[in-house]
Amino acid sequence: MIESIEKKYTPEGCNPFMWICKYDDGKYVEEFESDGKENSFTKIEKDKVSELHLIGNGFHSMFDVKDGCFVLNEDTKVEFSIILGENKKLITSIPDELYNDIIQYKGFYTDGVSNLNDVNLVCHTCSYHIGWKKQFTIDENTSLFFKVILSVVIGKGIKFEIKLSSNNDFDANFKVSLNTNGDKGLKEYIKKISLHKNKSCNFNINLS
């Protein structure tokens, strides 16, 4: 499936990366069509999306809204969880949950300093981002808000941007599991976090 997407949709020319949405009925909507037309992400029907992809320059990332797990370059599956004491709470792969509050945006910079009325202002894309956000129940009194963004930053590499917040204070270990086919096997990253009521905890996980 991924190979066929790469062959059909790899962007060309001035668009080194682009997003692709797959709907439940199997239809694909790509950011740039073959005739050059650009589709707006704001018009994507999120409740009908099954997969969101970011593809370009030999790199391919995606996630399925049924489990929220990212797949990098076909062979690495990325899962997230938190550990409270001796209890592991899944963030991804929770049965009967959907991760369809999807996100896509880009970062830009301009040539020099210019005012907003400058019609000659030139913007350049410097980063590409896809992800999702969701609220989870930890226990009867505690909720967890989680947002994950996969960011491809031109000239600087690839990273996950993580944001967590809660309606209660608690300490936990945040765990990222990267399961790669072949000889690389399983890699895990564990970070101690302290959440404070209604305050966000933000950090990055660099992949390259």
Backbone bond lengths (Angstrom), bond angles and torsions (degrees), N, CA, C in turn:
res aa  C-N    CA-C-N  psi(-1)  N-CA   C-N-CA  omega(-1)  CA-C   N-CA-C  phi
1 M - - - 1.456 - - 1.518 111.17 -
2 I 1.354 117.32 -49.79 1.449 121.06 -178.88 1.524 110.60 -64.09
3 E 1.319 116.76 -41.58 1.456 120.21 179.81 1.513 111.10 -60.11
4 S 1.337 116.89 -41.20 1.457 119.87 -179.08 1.528 110.99 -68.16
5 I 1.319 117.75 -34.56 1.457 120.89 176.70 1.521 109.87 -64.55
6 E 1.353 117.21 -44.75 1.456 121.32 -179.44 1.528 110.88 -59.81
7 K 1.329 117.26 -44.66 1.455 120.76 -178.06 1.520 111.61 -66.52
8 K 1.329 116.91 -35.73 1.454 119.94 -174.84 1.515 113.08 -85.02
9 Y 1.350 116.51 -35.23 1.454 118.95 -167.42 1.526 115.62 -116.40
10 T 1.338 119.68 2.13 1.465 119.15 -178.53 1.521 110.11 -54.52
11 P 1.346 118.33 123.26 1.458 121.09 -176.19 1.514 112.07 -69.76
12 E 1.325 115.67 156.05 1.449 120.96 -179.11 1.525 109.34 -129.24
13 G 1.332 115.27 168.43 1.452 120.72 173.03 1.513 112.79 68.83
14 C 1.347 115.52 -131.47 1.458 121.31 -172.54 1.524 112.82 -83.56
15 N 1.316 118.37 5.34 1.466 121.59 -178.70 1.527 109.32 -115.20
16 P 1.344 117.87 84.33 1.466 119.89 -174.41 1.519 114.00 -67.73
17 F 1.344 118.32 -25.99 1.456 122.60 177.13 1.520 109.21 -133.93
18 M 1.308 115.52 153.24 1.461 119.26 172.16 1.527 109.72 -153.99
19 W 1.329 114.86 156.82 1.456 120.15 177.44 1.528 109.52 -92.11
20 I 1.315 115.00 154.83 1.463 122.82 175.33 1.524 107.83 -139.23
21 C 1.302 117.06 130.77 1.471 122.17 174.45 1.521 109.76 -107.85
22 K 1.320 114.86 136.99 1.458 119.98 171.53 1.523 108.39 -109.66
23 Y 1.336 115.60 129.15 1.461 120.81 178.69 1.535 110.97 -89.00
24 D 1.320 114.79 165.86 1.470 120.77 -179.30 1.523 112.26 -58.94
25 D 1.333 117.16 -29.27 1.468 120.20 -178.22 1.525 112.91 -84.55
26 G 1.356 117.21 4.79 1.458 121.23 178.73 1.515 114.66 93.17
27 K 1.321 117.72 -5.98 1.464 121.33 179.71 1.524 110.53 -74.22
28 Y 1.348 116.27 140.72 1.459 122.00 175.80 1.524 109.78 -106.93
29 V 1.317 115.88 137.47 1.460 121.88 172.33 1.522 107.21 -120.00
30 E 1.333 116.84 115.77 1.451 120.71 -178.51 1.525 110.13 -102.84
31 E 1.319 115.44 153.17 1.463 120.82 -178.57 1.524 111.05 -59.73
32 F 1.335 116.46 -43.61 1.457 121.12 -179.18 1.522 108.97 -120.48
33 E 1.317 115.75 121.86 1.454 120.30 178.33 1.527 110.18 -84.35
34 S 1.328 115.87 169.37 1.465 120.83 -174.60 1.524 112.63 -63.00
35 D 1.328 117.64 -25.16 1.466 120.64 179.44 1.527 112.55 -88.75
36 G 1.353 116.76 5.41 1.450 120.70 178.84 1.511 114.59 94.00
37 K 1.330 117.54 -9.04 1.462 120.61 179.92 1.530 110.58 -64.23
38 E 1.325 116.16 137.35 1.455 121.63 179.34 1.526 110.20 -103.81
39 N 1.317 117.30 126.65 1.457 122.07 177.51 1.528 110.12 -91.08
40 S 1.325 116.45 144.96 1.458 122.02 -179.52 1.523 110.19 -89.70
41 F 1.327 116.15 130.81 1.460 120.26 179.00 1.530 111.32 -66.09
42 T 1.319 117.16 -27.00 1.469 120.74 -179.20 1.529 111.92 -65.80
43 K 1.328 117.14 -17.73 1.463 120.54 179.82 1.529 112.71 -93.27
44 I 1.340 116.74 -1.15 1.462 120.22 178.00 1.524 109.36 -68.44
45 E 1.328 116.79 133.86 1.466 122.50 178.06 1.535 108.10 -86.22
46 K 1.334 115.24 95.95 1.461 120.69 -171.78 1.527 112.78 -59.91
47 D 1.321 117.21 -33.63 1.460 119.60 -177.25 1.529 112.27 -71.86
48 K 1.333 117.10 -9.18 1.465 120.73 178.90 1.527 112.72 -108.44
49 V 1.350 117.45 -0.95 1.461 121.21 -176.71 1.523 110.59 -80.68
50 S 1.328 116.26 137.21 1.471 120.85 174.90 1.523 111.40 -108.26
51 E 1.358 117.82 -30.20 1.468 121.79 -179.61 1.523 109.78 -144.13
52 L 1.346 115.21 147.90 1.460 121.23 170.77 1.525 108.28 -125.32
53 H 1.336 116.29 129.48 1.462 122.54 -176.44 1.524 110.23 -119.67
54 L 1.335 115.39 151.30 1.462 123.21 166.83 1.515 106.49 -128.80
55 I 1.326 116.15 125.08 1.457 119.44 -170.93 1.523 110.36 -139.40
56 G 1.350 115.35 144.44 1.452 120.07 175.37 1.518 112.14 154.64
57 N 1.345 116.27 155.18 1.466 122.93 176.74 1.531 112.78 52.36
58 G 1.324 116.30 37.34 1.454 120.61 178.67 1.512 114.92 78.04
59 F 1.330 117.68 4.47 1.465 122.19 179.98 1.523 109.42 -112.80
60 H 1.325 115.89 140.87 1.469 121.20 179.74 1.513 108.97 -141.62
61 S 1.324 116.25 120.47 1.458 121.52 173.46 1.516 108.91 -124.81
62 M 1.323 116.26 152.74 1.456 120.65 178.88 1.517 109.55 -161.57
63 F 1.326 116.18 164.18 1.458 120.68 167.68 1.517 108.83 -144.85
64 D 1.325 114.73 152.59 1.463 123.92 177.31 1.523 107.63 -99.84
65 V 1.325 117.46 132.72 1.464 120.07 -177.07 1.530 112.04 -69.90
66 K 1.321 118.35 -10.36 1.459 120.33 178.97 1.523 113.08 -76.22
67 D 1.361 116.84 -23.59 1.464 118.10 179.79 1.530 113.72 -133.98
68 G 1.337 118.21 -13.96 1.455 121.33 178.42 1.513 114.90 75.22
69 C 1.334 117.90 1.34 1.469 121.25 -178.40 1.534 110.54 -78.94
70 F 1.321 116.11 135.39 1.455 120.54 175.15 1.524 109.65 -83.97
71 V 1.319 115.40 146.73 1.464 121.93 171.62 1.520 106.98 -122.03
72 L 1.331 116.26 124.72 1.457 122.43 -177.74 1.517 110.02 -108.27
73 N 1.325 115.43 123.79 1.476 121.45 177.69 1.519 112.79 48.87
74 E 1.299 115.97 39.26 1.466 124.65 172.01 1.515 114.32 75.67
75 D 1.350 119.20 -29.96 1.458 118.88 -168.42 1.525 115.25 -112.87
76 T 1.330 119.88 -2.53 1.464 120.89 -177.96 1.529 110.19 -121.97
77 K 1.327 115.32 117.27 1.458 121.30 178.78 1.527 109.21 -99.62
78 V 1.335 116.21 131.10 1.459 121.91 -175.91 1.528 109.51 -114.33
79 E 1.348 115.72 125.03 1.458 122.00 179.88 1.528 109.90 -124.28
80 F 1.331 115.98 153.19 1.456 122.11 -178.57 1.527 110.24 -125.32
81 S 1.338 115.25 143.92 1.464 120.67 176.68 1.522 108.56 -155.84
82 I 1.331 117.00 167.97 1.455 121.22 171.69 1.521 108.13 -127.43
83 I 1.330 115.01 149.61 1.463 121.12 -178.95 1.519 108.35 -116.77
84 L 1.337 115.39 118.61 1.459 122.57 178.77 1.521 107.84 -110.35
85 G 1.323 116.91 104.41 1.459 119.41 -175.19 1.513 109.85 64.44
86 E 1.319 116.73 -119.10 1.460 121.20 178.04 1.521 112.03 -100.10
87 N 1.326 116.87 4.98 1.462 120.83 -175.76 1.523 110.80 -104.62
88 K 1.321 115.60 129.28 1.455 122.46 175.68 1.521 109.23 -96.85
89 K 1.334 116.24 125.45 1.457 121.88 177.82 1.523 108.61 -110.33
90 L 1.306 116.29 119.95 1.455 120.34 178.93 1.522 110.64 -69.28
91 I 1.317 115.70 141.44 1.460 121.27 167.62 1.521 109.15 -103.42
92 T 1.317 117.08 -46.59 1.458 121.49 172.47 1.530 109.77 -95.65
93 S 1.325 114.95 164.91 1.475 122.63 175.21 1.523 113.52 61.26
94 I 1.332 117.75 32.87 1.462 120.68 174.11 1.526 108.30 -81.75
95 P 1.329 118.41 124.56 1.468 120.20 -178.25 1.527 112.47 -56.79
96 D 1.331 115.71 139.46 1.464 123.98 175.14 1.528 113.56 66.17
97 E 1.333 117.37 15.82 1.466 120.70 174.94 1.532 109.14 -104.86
98 L 1.337 116.18 150.99 1.457 121.49 174.09 1.521 109.58 -117.37
99 Y 1.325 115.34 145.08 1.462 122.46 -178.40 1.532 108.04 -117.27
100 N 1.333 115.51 54.99 1.462 120.16 -170.89 1.532 114.85 -102.52
101 D 1.336 117.29 11.58 1.462 118.70 170.90 1.528 106.68 -86.57
102 I 1.323 114.68 75.87 1.461 121.53 -168.49 1.527 111.48 -84.86
103 I 1.339 114.65 156.26 1.462 122.13 -174.59 1.525 108.87 -133.80
104 Q 1.329 115.70 141.18 1.461 121.93 173.27 1.516 108.00 -150.71
105 Y 1.328 116.32 133.76 1.469 120.24 174.21 1.520 108.98 -161.17
106 K 1.328 115.62 173.02 1.463 122.33 179.73 1.520 109.63 -129.53
107 G 1.337 115.47 157.36 1.454 121.75 171.92 1.517 109.69 -104.67
108 F 1.346 116.88 146.61 1.460 121.23 -176.74 1.523 111.04 -133.29
109 Y 1.317 114.93 159.23 1.461 120.77 168.00 1.525 107.74 -140.18
110 T 1.330 116.98 161.24 1.457 121.97 -179.73 1.526 110.42 -116.65
111 D 1.316 114.85 159.56 1.464 120.95 175.73 1.519 109.36 -78.58
112 G 1.338 117.13 110.65 1.453 120.79 177.60 1.507 112.50 70.98
113 V 1.320 115.59 -165.65 1.463 123.11 -179.90 1.506 108.41 -106.43
114 S 1.317 116.02 128.33 1.459 119.50 -177.39 1.513 109.18 -144.17
115 N 1.315 117.68 156.51 1.459 120.61 178.01 1.518 110.28 -86.73
116 L 1.317 115.70 165.73 1.466 120.93 -173.48 1.516 112.74 -67.86
117 N 1.334 117.94 -18.00 1.462 121.38 -178.57 1.523 112.81 -92.25
118 D 1.326 116.73 2.89 1.460 121.17 -178.76 1.525 109.81 -76.72
119 V 1.330 115.89 108.97 1.469 119.72 -176.98 1.522 111.27 -71.83
120 N 1.334 117.31 -13.51 1.459 121.03 -179.33 1.525 112.59 -95.16
121 L 1.317 115.91 7.58 1.460 120.38 -179.92 1.534 110.07 -61.93
122 V 1.324 116.61 126.86 1.468 121.72 -178.59 1.523 109.06 -111.61
123 C 1.325 116.52 125.88 1.461 122.16 178.52 1.524 109.96 -106.70
124 H 1.319 115.44 142.38 1.455 121.62 178.16 1.526 109.20 -122.93
125 T 1.326 116.16 138.87 1.457 120.41 177.39 1.520 109.62 -79.14
126 C 1.339 116.73 128.06 1.465 120.16 -179.05 1.523 112.90 -118.04
127 S 1.335 118.18 -8.68 1.464 119.93 178.92 1.524 110.48 -157.79
128 Y 1.341 114.97 154.56 1.460 122.87 -177.89 1.518 108.02 -131.01
129 H 1.344 117.39 138.83 1.462 120.61 -170.63 1.528 111.02 -141.40
130 I 1.341 115.92 134.87 1.466 121.17 169.54 1.531 108.34 -136.57
131 G 1.323 116.49 155.49 1.462 119.36 178.08 1.510 112.04 174.47
132 W 1.324 114.80 -160.82 1.462 120.67 -179.42 1.527 109.20 -155.23
133 K 1.324 115.41 165.39 1.462 120.69 174.87 1.521 108.88 -138.49
134 K 1.353 114.48 153.47 1.467 118.70 -175.10 1.523 109.78 -163.96
135 Q 1.324 116.28 151.89 1.464 122.05 174.12 1.520 109.68 -106.73
136 F 1.338 115.98 137.18 1.458 122.22 -177.14 1.524 109.79 -123.66
137 T 1.332 115.56 157.75 1.459 121.81 174.13 1.522 109.39 -100.63
138 I 1.329 116.28 120.68 1.460 121.43 176.90 1.522 110.23 -85.54
139 D 1.325 116.85 -49.02 1.459 123.09 172.88 1.526 107.44 -151.96
140 E 1.327 117.45 -172.02 1.460 120.02 -173.01 1.524 112.95 -65.01
141 N 1.321 117.09 -17.74 1.465 120.62 -178.19 1.528 114.00 -113.87
142 T 1.315 117.05 -6.01 1.461 120.08 -170.29 1.525 111.32 -128.19
143 S 1.333 114.96 129.17 1.462 121.92 173.75 1.520 109.57 -116.24
144 L 1.312 115.95 151.95 1.460 122.29 178.79 1.517 108.87 -125.33
145 F 1.347 115.48 126.87 1.461 120.44 172.02 1.525 107.79 -99.18
146 F 1.338 115.99 132.12 1.465 120.85 -176.62 1.518 109.71 -133.62
147 K 1.322 115.51 131.53 1.467 121.26 173.46 1.516 109.01 -130.61
148 V 1.316 116.54 131.66 1.464 121.43 177.63 1.524 108.67 -126.88
149 I 1.329 115.44 131.41 1.455 122.41 178.07 1.525 108.68 -125.35
150 L 1.329 116.43 125.89 1.454 120.79 170.50 1.524 107.55 -88.97
151 S 1.328 116.20 121.18 1.467 121.60 -174.99 1.518 110.51 -116.57
152 V 1.323 115.48 128.38 1.459 122.38 171.42 1.518 106.47 -108.05
153 V 1.333 115.79 109.84 1.463 121.32 -176.74 1.531 108.19 -106.18
154 I 1.322 116.30 118.74 1.454 121.31 -175.30 1.534 110.39 -58.84
155 G 1.319 116.18 125.44 1.449 121.98 178.00 1.517 114.85 80.84
156 K 1.341 117.33 -3.28 1.464 119.43 -177.60 1.524 113.30 -126.31
157 G 1.326 118.61 -15.51 1.454 120.03 175.19 1.521 114.22 112.11
158 I 1.327 114.00 -161.77 1.466 123.09 -173.19 1.523 108.89 -121.55
159 K 1.314 116.33 140.51 1.458 120.43 -179.78 1.514 110.28 -152.98
160 F 1.331 115.44 158.16 1.457 122.13 167.33 1.522 108.23 -98.01
161 E 1.324 116.72 132.11 1.453 122.48 173.13 1.531 107.48 -104.07
162 I 1.323 116.08 121.05 1.459 122.39 -173.44 1.533 110.10 -112.12
163 K 1.319 115.73 136.12 1.460 121.05 172.94 1.525 108.77 -133.01
164 L 1.341 116.91 126.78 1.463 122.33 176.67 1.524 109.03 -128.20
165 S 1.315 115.81 147.82 1.463 121.34 171.11 1.527 108.27 -153.99
166 S 1.339 115.81 162.15 1.465 120.57 -176.38 1.523 109.83 -149.68
167 N 1.316 115.49 161.06 1.465 121.04 175.67 1.530 111.73 -86.63
168 N 1.342 117.22 0.22 1.467 122.63 177.89 1.526 110.48 -137.95
169 D 1.331 115.53 160.94 1.465 120.86 174.20 1.531 109.56 -82.01
170 F 1.312 117.20 137.21 1.463 120.14 168.41 1.525 109.95 -166.38
171 D 1.325 115.22 155.60 1.463 123.18 175.72 1.524 108.64 -105.34
172 A 1.310 115.39 145.31 1.464 119.35 -179.13 1.519 109.19 -157.97
173 N 1.315 115.20 172.29 1.456 122.28 169.42 1.522 108.33 -107.89
174 F 1.316 115.83 125.99 1.466 121.04 176.53 1.520 108.15 -93.08
175 K 1.324 116.15 130.57 1.468 120.69 -172.44 1.526 110.99 -123.06
176 V 1.334 114.62 131.97 1.464 122.19 173.42 1.513 108.16 -116.52
177 S 1.324 116.84 125.54 1.464 121.82 179.53 1.524 109.09 -114.38
178 L 1.335 115.67 123.08 1.461 121.87 176.79 1.516 108.23 -112.59
179 N 1.312 115.15 109.80 1.461 121.41 -176.75 1.524 108.65 -105.20
180 T 1.338 116.07 108.99 1.456 121.29 -175.74 1.517 110.72 -107.50
181 N 1.329 116.06 134.46 1.457 120.72 175.94 1.524 110.21 -65.38
182 G 1.310 116.31 149.66 1.459 120.51 176.56 1.516 112.54 92.41
183 D 1.328 115.59 -147.90 1.462 121.23 -170.96 1.524 113.69 -76.00
184 K 1.333 118.13 -21.00 1.462 120.02 -173.95 1.520 112.79 -71.00
185 G 1.329 116.40 -33.14 1.456 120.16 176.43 1.521 114.14 67.17
186 L 1.339 115.37 -146.79 1.459 122.21 -173.99 1.522 111.02 -99.11
187 K 1.336 115.41 131.32 1.460 121.64 171.73 1.522 108.41 -120.47
188 E 1.330 115.78 140.03 1.460 120.32 -179.21 1.519 110.43 -129.26
189 Y 1.315 115.04 138.53 1.462 122.16 174.57 1.522 107.76 -118.53
190 I 1.315 116.44 127.50 1.466 120.77 -179.81 1.524 108.78 -123.00
191 K 1.323 115.66 129.13 1.460 121.46 -179.74 1.520 109.53 -127.89
192 K 1.336 116.69 129.65 1.459 120.99 176.00 1.525 109.46 -75.00
193 I 1.331 115.43 132.11 1.464 119.95 179.94 1.532 109.37 -129.10
194 S 1.313 115.30 148.42 1.464 122.43 173.74 1.522 107.71 -124.20
195 L 1.310 115.69 112.01 1.460 120.45 -179.90 1.526 109.64 -96.04
196 H 1.321 115.57 135.36 1.451 122.23 177.75 1.525 108.83 -117.68
197 K 1.301 116.15 142.89 1.453 123.03 -171.82 1.529 112.15 -47.54
198 N 1.339 114.26 121.36 1.460 122.84 174.08 1.528 113.70 61.71
199 K 1.330 117.26 23.24 1.452 121.92 174.69 1.525 108.34 -121.69
200 S 1.314 115.76 136.58 1.463 118.95 -176.34 1.518 112.42 -84.15
201 C 1.315 114.75 149.76 1.467 123.42 174.71 1.522 106.71 -116.89
202 N 1.342 116.82 118.17 1.451 121.57 -174.51 1.528 110.69 -123.03
203 F 1.311 116.03 136.07 1.458 120.59 175.98 1.531 109.74 -159.88
204 N 1.327 115.08 164.84 1.467 122.07 -179.59 1.522 110.63 -114.81
205 I 1.319 115.32 151.70 1.458 122.64 172.55 1.521 107.09 -122.79
206 N 1.320 117.22 109.34 1.454 121.77 -176.29 1.523 110.46 -80.72
207 L 1.323 115.53 133.36 1.458 121.66 178.74 1.516 111.80 -104.68
208 S 1.321 117.16 -18.50 1.464 120.16 178.80 1.512 109.93 -157.07
